[in-house]
Amino acid sequence: MELLSWDLRRDILDIIMAGGGGHIGGDMSLLNALMVLYKNHLNITPETVDDPDRDRFVLSKGHAMEAYYAVLCHCRFLDLDDVKAGFNKCGSPYIGHPNNKLPGIEMNSGSLGHGLPVCVGMALAGKRDGKKYRVYTILGDGELAEGSVWEGAMAAGHYKLDNLCALIDRNGLQM
Ligand SMILES: Cc1ncc(C[n+]2csc(CCOP(=O)(O)OP(=O)(O)O)c2C)c(N)n1
């Protein structure tokens, strides 16, 4: 995993260089958590992106998209050469924030404070439909300044959503 982490960090920098810009700090602090989630925890593969029983993941700190691209490419959801060729180019789907027209991406995000509240809805829907899937999101620590995060957290507690897991990338910086 440590060696893979270095490989993916190189991919992140290649993507950013190819696109002429990105969020290097937030990508680097996010990468290991994202990699461990996709490799060891999430019940989702490129073959099951439309399976109603798949686990859901939302990158709430959506500006760290280059780390997300590196992991999605490693896990075969996307092709790294395609991402590098299209990243930040006009008309390309490989934009600087999560785009739910791409396979495996559940939600357009990047406007901070929205990931957890939307995940509360996904988790609540799962409970009501009797589904076993789990819902995961990663937020930035700076993102916690958004009031909607706390409204989401309170709703999650109120509805006892034990199928919801929120991780915070506590890097002590706001970008
Ligand atoms: C609602 C909203 N306000 C402002 C921004 C601009 N913005 C993008 S990243 C960022 C800082 C985020 O800090 P943090 O969540 O700690 O992320 P990290 O430092 O890990 O990249 C801000 C203010 C935004 N994307 N959305």
The ligand as a Gaussian input file, in Angstrom:
#p B3LYP/6-31G(d) Opt

LIG

1 1
 C      -19.215000      26.748000      -0.599000
 C      -17.792000      26.932000      -1.025000
 N      -17.103000      28.029000      -0.601000
 C      -15.828000      28.216000      -0.975000
 C      -15.191000      27.314000      -1.801000
 C      -13.763000      27.559000      -2.266000
 N      -12.829000      26.623000      -1.649000
 C      -12.368000      25.548000      -2.324000
 S      -11.339000      24.597000      -1.407000
 C      -11.489000      25.635000      -0.079000
 C      -10.776000      25.339000       1.212000
 C      -11.172000      24.002000       1.741000
 O      -10.435000      23.674000       2.895000
 P      -10.441000      22.178000       3.422000
 O      -11.843000      21.686000       3.491000
 O       -9.653000      22.142000       4.692000
 O       -9.739000      21.372000       2.237000
 P       -8.180000      21.020000       2.056000
 O       -7.372000      22.053000       2.772000
 O       -7.995000      19.671000       2.645000
 O       -7.955000      21.051000       0.584000
 C      -12.337000      26.687000      -0.355000
 C      -12.703000      27.763000       0.596000
 C      -15.938000      26.186000      -2.224000
 N      -15.400000      25.246000      -3.006000
 N      -17.209000      26.019000      -1.820000

